[in-house]
């Protein structure tokens, strides 16, 4: 199992501090509360309000980019190495 790349970690931290309370002026074409940028980064359709990124721990960062999907303080890849469930 590889380690989390520094670039991905920096992106995850940057996205985790950004607000998801957005409006159409902020680039939320479908009005679902996720910016178009976040939806594209997370692999969902920014034009479909029913297609929203999965955010298991409600951190405001989609699981695809979140280093700690269950928000327990342990990064997912560390939990997997230790045989623990990252979700």
N, CA, C and O atoms as CSV, one atom per row, in Angstrom:
chain,resi,resn,atom,element,x,y,z
A,1,UNK,N,N,0.861,-1.175,0.000
A,1,UNK,CA,C,0.000,0.000,0.000
A,1,UNK,C,C,0.902,1.231,0.000
A,1,UNK,O,O,1.778,1.362,0.855
A,2,UNK,N,N,0.690,2.122,-0.947
A,2,UNK,CA,C,1.495,3.339,-1.031
A,2,UNK,C,C,1.061,4.382,-0.023
A,2,UNK,O,O,-0.029,4.310,0.546
A,3,UNK,N,N,1.918,5.335,0.182
A,3,UNK,CA,C,1.559,6.401,1.123
A,3,UNK,C,C,0.849,7.523,0.371
A,3,UNK,O,O,0.960,7.632,-0.850
A,4,UNK,N,N,0.140,8.331,1.094
A,4,UNK,CA,C,-0.589,9.449,0.517
A,4,UNK,C,C,0.402,10.469,-0.012
A,4,UNK,O,O,1.318,10.881,0.698
A,5,UNK,N,N,0.217,10.874,-1.257
A,5,UNK,CA,C,1.158,11.827,-1.843
A,5,UNK,C,C,1.018,13.188,-1.166
A,5,UNK,O,O,-0.089,13.572,-0.790
A,6,UNK,N,N,2.105,13.916,-1.006
A,6,UNK,CA,C,2.051,15.241,-0.386
A,6,UNK,C,C,1.114,16.192,-1.126
A,6,UNK,O,O,0.451,17.018,-0.498
A,7,UNK,N,N,1.052,16.085,-2.462
A,7,UNK,CA,C,0.166,16.953,-3.238
A,7,UNK,C,C,-1.293,16.653,-2.931
A,7,UNK,O,O,-2.085,17.578,-2.747
A,8,UNK,N,N,-1.668,15.370,-2.872
A,8,UNK,CA,C,-3.039,14.999,-2.554
A,8,UNK,C,C,-3.394,15.421,-1.134
A,8,UNK,O,O,-4.503,15.897,-0.892
A,9,UNK,N,N,-2.482,15.255,-0.204
A,9,UNK,CA,C,-2.721,15.675,1.172
A,9,UNK,C,C,-2.932,17.182,1.248
A,9,UNK,O,O,-3.844,17.642,1.935
A,10,UNK,N,N,-2.103,17.955,0.552
A,10,UNK,CA,C,-2.253,19.412,0.545
A,10,UNK,C,C,-3.595,19.806,-0.055
A,10,UNK,O,O,-4.259,20.709,0.454
A,11,UNK,N,N,-4.004,19.136,-1.138
A,11,UNK,CA,C,-5.296,19.425,-1.756
A,11,UNK,C,C,-6.432,19.100,-0.794
A,11,UNK,O,O,-7.381,19.874,-0.668
A,12,UNK,N,N,-6.340,17.961,-0.117
A,12,UNK,CA,C,-7.379,17.571,0.835
A,12,UNK,C,C,-7.493,18.578,1.973
A,12,UNK,O,O,-8.598,18.941,2.376
A,13,UNK,N,N,-6.364,19.024,2.486
A,13,UNK,CA,C,-6.393,20.009,3.570
A,13,UNK,C,C,-6.956,21.338,3.093
A,13,UNK,O,O,-7.724,21.984,3.807
A,14,UNK,N,N,-6.579,21.746,1.894
A,14,UNK,CA,C,-7.096,22.994,1.333
A,14,UNK,C,C,-8.598,22.918,1.145
A,14,UNK,O,O,-9.314,23.853,1.501
A,15,UNK,N,N,-9.084,21.823,0.594
A,15,UNK,CA,C,-10.514,21.668,0.368
A,15,UNK,C,C,-11.286,21.524,1.669
A,15,UNK,O,O,-12.440,21.945,1.750
A,16,UNK,N,N,-10.670,20.936,2.688
A,16,UNK,CA,C,-11.385,20.720,3.943
A,16,UNK,C,C,-11.672,22.017,4.684
A,16,UNK,O,O,-12.594,22.067,5.498
A,17,UNK,N,N,-10.908,23.059,4.422
A,17,UNK,CA,C,-11.157,24.323,5.107
A,17,UNK,C,C,-12.056,25.248,4.306
A,17,UNK,O,O,-12.452,26.309,4.790
A,18,UNK,N,N,-12.378,24.850,3.081
A,18,UNK,CA,C,-13.259,25.694,2.278
A,18,UNK,C,C,-14.710,25.415,2.646
A,18,UNK,O,O,-15.056,24.302,3.042
A,19,UNK,N,N,-15.548,26.423,2.513
A,19,UNK,CA,C,-16.956,26.303,2.875
A,19,UNK,C,C,-17.758,25.717,1.728
A,19,UNK,O,O,-17.501,26.009,0.560
A,20,UNK,N,N,-18.737,24.883,2.076
A,20,UNK,CA,C,-19.635,24.360,1.057
A,20,UNK,C,C,-20.964,25.099,1.058
A,20,UNK,O,O,-21.872,24.711,0.323
A,21,UNK,N,N,-21.111,26.141,1.850
A,21,UNK,CA,C,-22.270,27.015,1.778
A,21,UNK,C,C,-22.054,27.965,0.621
A,21,UNK,O,O,-21.471,29.037,0.783
A,22,UNK,N,N,-22.523,27.572,-0.539
A,22,UNK,CA,C,-22.247,28.327,-1.750
A,22,UNK,C,C,-23.543,28.732,-2.424
A,22,UNK,O,O,-24.613,28.207,-2.115
A,23,UNK,N,N,-23.434,29.653,-3.330
A,23,UNK,CA,C,-24.574,30.080,-4.126
A,23,UNK,C,C,-24.206,29.949,-5.588
A,23,UNK,O,O,-23.085,29.564,-5.920
A,24,UNK,N,N,-25.147,30.268,-6.463
A,24,UNK,CA,C,-24.883,30.187,-7.901
A,24,UNK,C,C,-23.709,31.071,-8.286
A,24,UNK,O,O,-22.955,30.733,-9.199
A,25,UNK,N,N,-23.540,32.209,-7.598
A,25,UNK,CA,C,-22.432,33.107,-7.904
A,25,UNK,C,C,-21.082,32.472,-7.582
A,25,UNK,O,O,-20.059,32.865,-8.143
A,26,UNK,N,N,-21.078,31.501,-6.686
A,26,UNK,CA,C,-19.843,30.833,-6.289
A,26,UNK,C,C,-19.525,29.636,-7.181
A,26,UNK,O,O,-18.542,28.936,-6.939
A,27,UNK,N,N,-20.338,29.389,-8.207
A,27,UNK,CA,C,-20.079,28.289,-9.116
A,27,UNK,C,C,-20.768,26.995,-8.735
A,27,UNK,O,O,-20.173,25.923,-8.852
A,28,UNK,N,N,-22.007,27.069,-8.283
A,28,UNK,CA,C,-22.800,25.885,-7.968
A,28,UNK,C,C,-23.956,25.833,-8.964
A,28,UNK,O,O,-25.068,26.258,-8.652
A,29,UNK,N,N,-23.695,25.318,-10.143
A,29,UNK,CA,C,-24.666,25.346,-11.238
A,29,UNK,C,C,-25.971,24.630,-10.921
A,29,UNK,O,O,-27.026,25.049,-11.398
A,30,UNK,N,N,-25.928,23.553,-10.125
A,30,UNK,CA,C,-27.149,22.799,-9.851
A,30,UNK,C,C,-27.783,23.128,-8.498
A,30,UNK,O,O,-28.829,22.573,-8.159
A,31,UNK,N,N,-27.166,24.021,-7.721
A,31,UNK,CA,C,-27.757,24.483,-6.464
A,31,UNK,C,C,-27.817,23.436,-5.368
A,31,UNK,O,O,-28.682,23.515,-4.495
A,32,UNK,N,N,-26.918,22.451,-5.387
A,32,UNK,CA,C,-26.964,21.391,-4.385
A,32,UNK,C,C,-26.065,21.638,-3.176
A,32,UNK,O,O,-25.995,20.807,-2.271
A,33,UNK,N,N,-25.373,22.789,-3.161
A,33,UNK,CA,C,-24.514,23.111,-2.027
A,33,UNK,C,C,-23.053,22.746,-2.225
A,33,UNK,O,O,-22.215,23.092,-1.393
A,34,UNK,N,N,-22.735,22.064,-3.296
A,34,UNK,CA,C,-21.348,21.721,-3.638
A,34,UNK,C,C,-20.951,22.545,-4.849
A,34,UNK,O,O,-21.697,22.603,-5.827
A,35,UNK,N,N,-19.788,23.184,-4.801
A,35,UNK,CA,C,-19.341,23.963,-5.955
A,35,UNK,C,C,-19.085,23.027,-7.134
A,35,UNK,O,O,-18.809,21.840,-6.962
A,36,UNK,N,N,-19.184,23.591,-8.331
A,36,UNK,CA,C,-18.893,22.810,-9.536
A,36,UNK,C,C,-17.484,22.233,-9.457
A,36,UNK,O,O,-17.254,21.086,-9.839
A,37,UNK,N,N,-16.551,23.027,-8.964
A,37,UNK,CA,C,-15.164,22.576,-8.834
A,37,UNK,C,C,-15.068,21.345,-7.934
A,37,UNK,O,O,-14.408,20.367,-8.284
A,38,UNK,N,N,-15.733,21.395,-6.764
A,38,UNK,CA,C,-15.696,20.259,-5.843
A,38,UNK,C,C,-16.344,19.027,-6.476
A,38,UNK,O,O,-15.834,17.914,-6.346
A,39,UNK,N,N,-17.474,19.234,-7.164
A,39,UNK,CA,C,-18.142,18.094,-7.782
A,39,UNK,C,C,-17.274,17.456,-8.859
A,39,UNK,O,O,-17.179,16.231,-8.935
A,40,UNK,N,N,-16.645,18.274,-9.685
A,40,UNK,CA,C,-15.774,17.728,-10.725
A,40,UNK,C,C,-14.586,17.002,-10.095
A,40,UNK,O,O,-14.183,15.943,-10.577
A,41,UNK,N,N,-14.027,17.559,-9.031
A,41,UNK,CA,C,-12.894,16.929,-8.341
A,41,UNK,C,C,-13.296,15.608,-7.692
A,41,UNK,O,O,-12.482,14.692,-7.571
A,42,UNK,N,N,-14.554,15.519,-7.279
A,42,UNK,CA,C,-15.043,14.331,-6.583
A,42,UNK,C,C,-15.711,13.327,-7.521
A,42,UNK,O,O,-16.132,12.256,-7.084
A,43,UNK,N,N,-15.811,13.669,-8.807
A,43,UNK,CA,C,-16.356,12.742,-9.792
A,43,UNK,C,C,-17.865,12.719,-9.897
A,43,UNK,O,O,-18.433,11.729,-10.357
A,44,UNK,N,N,-18.536,13.798,-9.475
A,44,UNK,CA,C,-19.988,13.867,-9.627
A,44,UNK,C,C,-20.353,14.940,-10.646
A,44,UNK,O,O,-19.513,15.748,-11.041
A,45,UNK,N,N,-21.608,14.939,-11.065
A,45,UNK,CA,C,-22.085,15.828,-12.124
A,45,UNK,C,C,-22.486,17.184,-11.548
A,45,UNK,O,O,-23.449,17.259,-10.786
A,46,UNK,N,N,-21.772,18.259,-11.892
A,46,UNK,CA,C,-22.086,19.586,-11.359
A,46,UNK,C,C,-23.380,20.182,-11.913
A,46,UNK,O,O,-23.794,21.261,-11.490
A,47,UNK,N,N,-24.017,19.491,-12.851
A,47,UNK,CA,C,-25.276,19.979,-13.419
A,47,UNK,C,C,-26.477,19.156,-12.956
A,47,UNK,O,O,-27.598,19.407,-13.399
A,48,UNK,N,N,-26.265,18.187,-12.081
A,48,UNK,CA,C,-27.336,17.327,-11.586
A,48,UNK,C,C,-27.392,17.434,-10.064
A,48,UNK,O,O,-26.499,16.940,-9.376
A,49,UNK,N,N,-28.435,18.076,-9.533
A,49,UNK,CA,C,-28.528,18.323,-8.093
A,49,UNK,C,C,-28.665,17.036,-7.289
A,49,UNK,O,O,-28.413,17.035,-6.085
A,50,UNK,N,N,-29.064,15.932,-7.940
A,50,UNK,CA,C,-29.205,14.659,-7.231
A,50,UNK,C,C,-27.895,13.873,-7.178
A,50,UNK,O,O,-27.777,12.909,-6.421
A,51,UNK,N,N,-26.922,14.279,-7.973
A,51,UNK,CA,C,-25.626,13.604,-8.008
A,51,UNK,C,C,-24.642,14.419,-7.176
A,51,UNK,O,O,-24.003,15.345,-7.675
A,52,UNK,N,N,-24.533,14.060,-5.900
A,52,UNK,CA,C,-23.649,14.796,-4.991
A,52,UNK,C,C,-22.524,13.882,-4.509
A,52,UNK,O,O,-22.703,12.667,-4.437
A,53,UNK,N,N,-21.382,14.453,-4.184
A,53,UNK,CA,C,-20.265,13.641,-3.698
A,53,UNK,C,C,-20.600,12.937,-2.387
A,53,UNK,O,O,-21.302,13.489,-1.539
A,54,UNK,N,N,-20.096,11.719,-2.226
A,54,UNK,CA,C,-20.262,10.999,-0.964
A,54,UNK,C,C,-19.327,11.609,0.067
A,54,UNK,O,O,-18.139,11.803,-0.192
A,55,UNK,N,N,-19.874,11.909,1.235
A,55,UNK,CA,C,-19.107,12.490,2.335
A,55,UNK,C,C,-19.484,11.739,3.611
A,55,UNK,O,O,-20.302,12.215,4.399
A,56,UNK,N,N,-18.893,10.581,3.808
A,56,UNK,CA,C,-19.249,9.667,4.892
A,56,UNK,C,C,-19.217,10.316,6.267
A,56,UNK,O,O,-20.087,10.050,7.096
A,57,UNK,N,N,-18.228,11.160,6.520
A,57,UNK,CA,C,-18.080,11.749,7.852
A,57,UNK,C,C,-18.620,13.172,7.961
A,57,UNK,O,O,-18.408,13.835,8.976
A,58,UNK,N,N,-19.309,13.643,6.934
A,58,UNK,CA,C,-19.893,15.001,6.919
A,58,UNK,C,C,-18.857,16.078,7.213
A,58,UNK,O,O,-19.143,17.062,7.895
A,59,UNK,N,N,-17.658,15.882,6.693
A,59,UNK,CA,C,-16.578,16.843,6.924
A,59,UNK,C,C,-16.597,17.998,5.931
A,59,UNK,O,O,-15.875,18.981,6.100
A,60,UNK,N,N,-17.428,17.878,4.891
A,60,UNK,CA,C,-17.433,18.889,3.845
A,60,UNK,C,C,-16.420,18.597,2.759
A,60,UNK,O,O,-16.218,19.409,1.856
A,61,UNK,N,N,-15.782,17.444,2.843
A,61,UNK,CA,C,-14.802,17.004,1.854
A,61,UNK,C,C,-15.221,15.613,1.390
A,61,UNK,O,O,-15.404,14.713,2.208
A,62,UNK,N,N,-15.373,15.437,0.083
A,62,UNK,CA,C,-15.843,14.144,-0.412
A,62,UNK,C,C,-14.853,13.036,-0.066
A,62,UNK,O,O,-13.653,13.273,0.076
A,63,UNK,N,N,-15.382,11.826,0.066
A,63,UNK,CA,C,-14.555,10.682,0.439
A,63,UNK,C,C,-13.405,10.468,-0.537
A,63,UNK,O,O,-12.325,10.031,-0.141
A,64,UNK,N,N,-13.633,10.772,-1.808
A,64,UNK,CA,C,-12.599,10.595,-2.837
A,64,UNK,C,C,-11.336,11.398,-2.515
A,64,UNK,O,O,-10.230,10.965,-2.837
A,65,UNK,N,N,-11.491,12.553,-1.887
A,65,UNK,CA,C,-10.358,13.418,-1.567
A,65,UNK,C,C,-10.013,13.446,-0.080
A,65,UNK,O,O,-8.977,13.988,0.306
A,66,UNK,N,N,-10.870,12.868,0.752
A,66,UNK,CA,C,-10.701,12.917,2.205
A,66,UNK,C,C,-9.726,11.840,2.669
A,66,UNK,O,O,-9.936,10.657,2.401
A,67,UNK,N,N,-8.686,12.231,3.346
A,67,UNK,CA,C,-7.686,11.282,3.842
A,67,UNK,C,C,-8.200,10.478,5.035
A,67,UNK,O,O,-7.614,9.455,5.389
A,68,UNK,N,N,-9.307,10.938,5.667
A,68,UNK,CA,C,-9.869,10.271,6.843
A,68,UNK,C,C,-11.390,10.231,6.687
A,68,UNK,O,O,-12.095,11.071,7.247
A,69,UNK,N,N,-11.898,9.252,5.923
A,69,UNK,CA,C,-13.317,9.198,5.578
A,69,UNK,C,C,-14.256,9.111,6.773
A,69,UNK,O,O,-15.372,9.626,6.709
A,70,UNK,N,N,-13.835,8.474,7.857
A,70,UNK,CA,C,-14.733,8.342,9.007
A,70,UNK,C,C,-14.459,9.374,10.101
A,70,UNK,O,O,-15.116,9.372,11.142
A,71,UNK,N,N,-13.487,10.252,9.860
A,71,UNK,CA,C,-13.191,11.369,10.762
A,71,UNK,C,C,-12.850,10.916,12.185
A,71,UNK,O,O,-13.227,11.562,13.162
A,72,UNK,N,N,-12.132,9.796,12.281
A,72,UNK,CA,C,-11.756,9.293,13.602
A,72,UNK,C,C,-10.342,9.695,14.013
A,72,UNK,O,O,-9.847,9.283,15.063
A,73,UNK,N,N,-9.697,10.505,13.169
A,73,UNK,CA,C,-8.353,10.959,13.488
A,73,UNK,C,C,-7.250,10.086,12.907
A,73,UNK,O,O,-6.067,10.405,13.029
A,74,UNK,N,N,-7.640,8.986,12.276
A,74,UNK,CA,C,-6.669,8.083,11.636
A,74,UNK,C,C,-6.887,8.128,10.134
A,74,UNK,O,O,-8.010,7.947,9.663
A,75,UNK,N,N,-5.809,8.369,9.371
A,75,UNK,CA,C,-5.928,8.383,7.913
A,75,UNK,C,C,-6.317,6.996,7.425
A,75,UNK,O,O,-5.901,5.983,7.988
A,76,UNK,N,N,-7.120,6.969,6.369
A,76,UNK,CA,C,-7.628,5.708,5.829
A,76,UNK,C,C,-6.515,4.718,5.506
A,76,UNK,O,O,-6.624,3.537,5.836
A,77,UNK,N,N,-5.460,5.178,4.875
A,77,UNK,CA,C,-4.397,4.240,4.488
A,77,UNK,C,C,-3.690,3.652,5.711
A,77,UNK,O,O,-3.222,2.515,5.658
A,78,UNK,N,N,-3.607,4.402,6.801
A,78,UNK,CA,C,-3.019,3.874,8.040
A,78,UNK,C,C,-3.949,2.816,8.632
A,78,UNK,O,O,-3.489,1.770,9.090
A,79,UNK,N,N,-5.259,3.087,8.624
A,79,UNK,CA,C,-6.220,2.108,9.135
A,79,UNK,C,C,-6.155,0.813,8.331
A,79,UNK,O,O,-6.219,-0.276,8.903
A,80,UNK,N,N,-6.028,0.924,7.008
A,80,UNK,CA,C,-5.943,-0.273,6.172
A,80,UNK,C,C,-4.677,-1.066,6.481
A,80,UNK,O,O,-4.720,-2.294,6.551
A,81,UNK,N,N,-3.562,-0.384,6.665
A,81,UNK,CA,C,-2.302,-1.054,7.004
A,81,UNK,C,C,-2.436,-1.803,8.328
A,81,UNK,O,O,-1.893,-2.896,8.488
A,82,UNK,N,N,-3.165,-1.206,9.280
A,82,UNK,CA,C,-3.338,-1.805,10.607
A,82,UNK,C,C,-4.476,-2.825,10.650
A,82,UNK,O,O,-4.717,-3.441,11.688
A,83,UNK,N,N,-5.175,-3.004,9.529
A,83,UNK,CA,C,-6.266,-3.967,9.482
A,83,UNK,C,C,-7.572,-3.444,10.031
A,83,UNK,O,O,-8.471,-4.227,10.338
A,84,UNK,N,N,-7.696,-2.130,10.161
A,84,UNK,CA,C,-8.917,-1.504,10.666
A,84,UNK,C,C,-9.774,-1.031,9.496
A,84,UNK,O,O,-9.271,-0.843,8.388
A,85,UNK,N,N,-11.058,-0.840,9.742
A,85,UNK,CA,C,-11.983,-0.373,8.705
A,85,UNK,C,C,-11.935,1.151,8.621
A,85,UNK,O,O,-12.248,1.822,9.604
A,86,UNK,N,N,-11.550,1.718,7.472
A,86,UNK,CA,C,-11.459,3.170,7.350
A,86,UNK,C,C,-12.810,3.866,7.254
A,86,UNK,O,O,-12.868,5.095,7.213
A,87,UNK,N,N,-13.885,3.107,7.219
A,87,UNK,CA,C,-15.210,3.712,7.167
A,87,UNK,C,C,-15.957,3.428,8.439
A,87,UNK,O,O,-17.101,3.855,8.592
